[in-house]
């Protein structure tokens, strides 16, 4: 049985929130597997923590956005087998584009 789209959005939002909290709290040391990994982030340890804290906050808010969209949209969401189901799923995820732009723009302002 297909999972209703609002449940998928809420699940993705909760995962995004859980992954972003250690970044916001600056608990993740510099590594190549987890965090915002850009050239500027690897320029120094202070850049790493600054960029990851900022990126974590942006991802945290986007995760909250997905949770809200999932809860609000559960009454209007099409069934998972509908032709409109992919649209209802993809449109909120398009919000990732400005998320990445914000993080990249913030990183460009860091020294190094």
FIVO-713193 format. One line per field, with one value per residue (C-alpha): residue number from 1; residue in three letters; x, y, z. Coordinates in Angstrom, 1 decimal. Example, Ala and Ser with C-alpha at 12.3 -4.5 7.8 and 13.67 -1.06 7.14 Angstrom:
n (1,2)
res (ALA,SER)
u (12.3,13.7)
v (-4.5,-1.1)
w (7.8,7.1)
This chain:
n (1,2,3,4,5,6,7,8,9,10,11,12,13,14,15,16,17,18,19,20,21,22,23,24,25,26,27,28,29,30,31,32,33,34,35,36,37,38,39,40,41,42,43,44,45,46,47,48,49,50,51,52,53,54,55,56,57,58,59,60,61,62,63,64,65,66,67,68,69,70,71,72,73,74,75,76,77,78,79,80,81,82,83,84,85,86,87,88,89,90,91,92,93,94,95,96,97,98,99,100,101,102,103,104,105,106,107,108,109,110,111,112)
res (UNK,UNK,UNK,UNK,UNK,UNK,UNK,UNK,UNK,UNK,UNK,UNK,UNK,UNK,UNK,UNK,UNK,UNK,UNK,UNK,UNK,UNK,UNK,UNK,UNK,UNK,UNK,UNK,UNK,UNK,UNK,UNK,UNK,UNK,UNK,UNK,UNK,UNK,UNK,UNK,UNK,UNK,UNK,UNK,UNK,UNK,UNK,UNK,UNK,UNK,UNK,UNK,UNK,UNK,UNK,UNK,UNK,UNK,UNK,UNK,UNK,UNK,UNK,UNK,UNK,UNK,UNK,UNK,UNK,UNK,UNK,UNK,UNK,UNK,UNK,UNK,UNK,UNK,UNK,UNK,UNK,UNK,UNK,UNK,UNK,UNK,UNK,UNK,UNK,UNK,UNK,UNK,UNK,UNK,UNK,UNK,UNK,UNK,UNK,UNK,UNK,UNK,UNK,UNK,UNK,UNK,UNK,UNK,UNK,UNK,UNK,UNK)
u (0.0,1.5,2.3,0.2,2.2,1.7,3.2,6.3,6.6,6.3,8.8,11.3,10.9,11.5,14.6,15.9,15.3,17.1,20.1,20.3,20.3,23.9,25.0,23.2,24.8,28.2,28.7,30.1,33.8,35.3,34.8,34.1,30.8,28.4,27.7,27.9,31.0,32.2,35.7,35.1,33.9,37.2,39.3,39.4,37.8,36.0,34.5,33.4,31.5,30.1,28.8,27.5,25.7,24.1,23.2,21.8,19.5,18.3,17.7,16.0,13.5,13.0,12.3,9.7,8.2,7.9,6.2,3.7,3.0,2.5,0.0,-1.8,-2.0,-3.3,-6.9,-6.2,-3.5,-4.3,-4.2,-0.7,-1.9,-3.1,-1.4,-1.2,0.6,4.1,3.3,2.1,5.4,7.8,6.5,7.4,10.8,11.5,12.1,15.5,16.7,16.6,18.0,21.1,21.4,21.3,23.9,26.2,25.8,26.6,29.7,30.9,31.1,33.3,37.1,39.5)
v (0.0,3.4,5.9,9.0,12.0,14.2,11.4,11.4,15.2,15.0,12.2,14.0,17.2,15.3,13.6,17.0,18.5,15.6,15.9,19.7,20.0,18.7,21.2,24.1,23.1,22.9,19.3,18.0,18.4,18.9,15.7,14.7,12.8,14.9,18.7,21.5,20.5,23.3,24.7,27.6,25.3,23.4,26.6,26.7,25.2,28.5,28.6,24.9,25.7,29.0,27.6,24.4,26.3,28.6,25.7,23.7,26.6,26.9,23.2,23.2,25.8,24.0,20.8,22.6,23.9,20.4,19.2,22.1,21.5,17.8,18.5,21.2,19.4,16.1,17.1,18.3,15.9,13.6,9.9,8.4,6.7,10.0,11.7,14.8,13.0,13.7,17.4,17.6,15.9,17.8,21.4,21.7,20.1,22.9,25.0,23.3,25.6,28.8,26.8,25.9,29.4,30.9,28.6,29.1,32.9,32.8,30.7,33.2,35.9,33.8,34.5,32.2)
w (0.0,-1.0,1.7,1.7,0.5,3.6,5.7,3.4,3.7,7.5,7.6,5.4,7.5,10.8,9.3,8.1,11.6,13.3,10.9,11.3,15.1,15.6,12.9,14.6,18.0,16.3,17.5,14.2,13.6,10.2,8.1,4.6,5.2,7.2,7.1,4.6,2.6,0.4,-0.3,2.0,4.8,4.6,4.5,8.3,11.4,12.2,8.7,9.1,12.3,11.0,7.7,9.2,12.0,9.4,7.1,9.9,10.9,7.3,7.0,10.4,9.2,5.9,7.8,9.9,6.7,5.4,8.6,8.5,4.8,5.5,8.3,6.6,3.3,4.6,3.8,0.3,-0.8,-3.7,-3.2,-3.8,-7.0,-8.5,-11.4,-9.1,-6.3,-7.8,-8.1,-4.5,-3.5,-5.6,-5.3,-1.6,-2.2,-4.8,-1.6,-1.4,-4.3,-2.2,0.8,-1.2,-2.6,0.9,2.2,-0.8,-0.5,3.2,2.5,-0.1,2.6,4.8,4.8,3.0)
